[in-house]
Amino acid sequence: MFIMSPEIGQSLFGQAILGEYFRTFMVYGVIGVALGIHVWKANKKSRIVVE
């Protein structure tokens, strides 16, 4: 991902820095989704224990 993002930004947008911004947003998005899934599963598990 770190190697390809400047090349993708250069080919799509004409500027390599836009590929870097895209990579940053994509990485933070993946982290956010992973944390959301973790919280959802932990919440679901705690409901089962309480009931």
C-alpha positions in Angstrom: 0.0 0.0 0.0 2.8 2.4 0.8 4.6 1.7 -2.5 1.5 1.8 -4.7 -0.3 4.8 -3.4 1.9 7.5 -5.0 1.8 5.7 -8.3 -2.0 5.4 -8.2 -2.3 9.0 -7.2 -0.1 10.0 -10.1 -2.0 8.0 -12.6 -5.5 8.9 -11.4 -5.2 12.5 -10.3 -1.9 13.6 -11.9 -0.4 14.3 -8.4 1.4 11.7 -6.2 0.5 13.6 -3.0 -3.2 12.9 -3.6 -2.4 9.2 -3.5 -0.8 9.7 -0.1 -3.9 11.4 1.2 -6.1 8.7 -0.2 -3.9 6.0 1.5 -4.1 7.9 4.8 -7.9 8.1 4.7 -8.2 4.4 3.6 -5.9 3.2 6.5 -7.8 5.2 9.1 -11.1 3.9 7.6 -9.9 0.3 8.0 -8.8 1.0 11.6 -12.2 2.6 12.3 -14.2 -0.3 10.9 -12.0 -2.8 12.9 -12.6 -0.9 16.1 -16.3 -0.7 15.4 -16.6 -4.4 14.8 -14.7 -5.1 18.0 -17.0 -2.9 20.1 -20.1 -4.4 18.4 -18.9 -7.9 19.3 -18.0 -7.0 22.8 -21.3 -5.3 23.4 -23.1 -8.3 21.9 -21.1 -10.7 24.2 -21.9 -8.6 27.3 -25.6 -8.7 26.6 -25.5 -12.5 26.4 -23.8 -12.7 29.8 -26.2 -10.3 31.5 -29.3 -12.0 30.2 
